[in-house]
Amino acid sequence: ALNDRPTAFLSVSLSASDEATRAEAEGYVDEFLAETGWTPDATLAVAGAVPYTKYGFLKRLLMKRIVGKRGGDTDTSRDYEYTDWDAVDEFAAAFAVAADPTPIAE
């Protein structure tokens, strides 16, 4: 059913936060698509956020350890936003045009 329609897949993973680990994030996308048989017209892997201040004690500790192992920010007194919102906007706009090329009136 999904393969019969225009679709896009946006993956959120801290592995997409820098060029050194972006291939890892893209590998997760490839594995997911292979397992599901879904063939979206477009894919994008982006980093998300680490909102330490919104986590409970255990989750904050766990996330600090995970993020720290990757060389990320570990000051749990603040939140971190890694998402490249310009890339997300461009991805969504390009997909919207590809899915329905009808011009949008301004």
SULCOR-V416016 format. One record per run of one state. SS is the DSSP state (a for helix, b for strand, c for the rest). FROM is the first residue (numbers start at 1). TO is the last residue. If there is no record, write none. Layout:
BEGIN
SS | FROM | TO
SS | FROM | TO
END
This chain:
BEGIN
c | 1 | 1
a | 2 | 4
c | 5 | 7
b | 8 | 12
c | 13 | 13
a | 14 | 17
c | 18 | 18
a | 19 | 36
c | 37 | 41
b | 42 | 46
c | 47 | 48
b | 49 | 50
c | 51 | 51
a | 52 | 54
c | 55 | 56
a | 57 | 69
c | 70 | 79
b | 80 | 81
c | 82 | 84
a | 85 | 99
c | 100 | 106
END
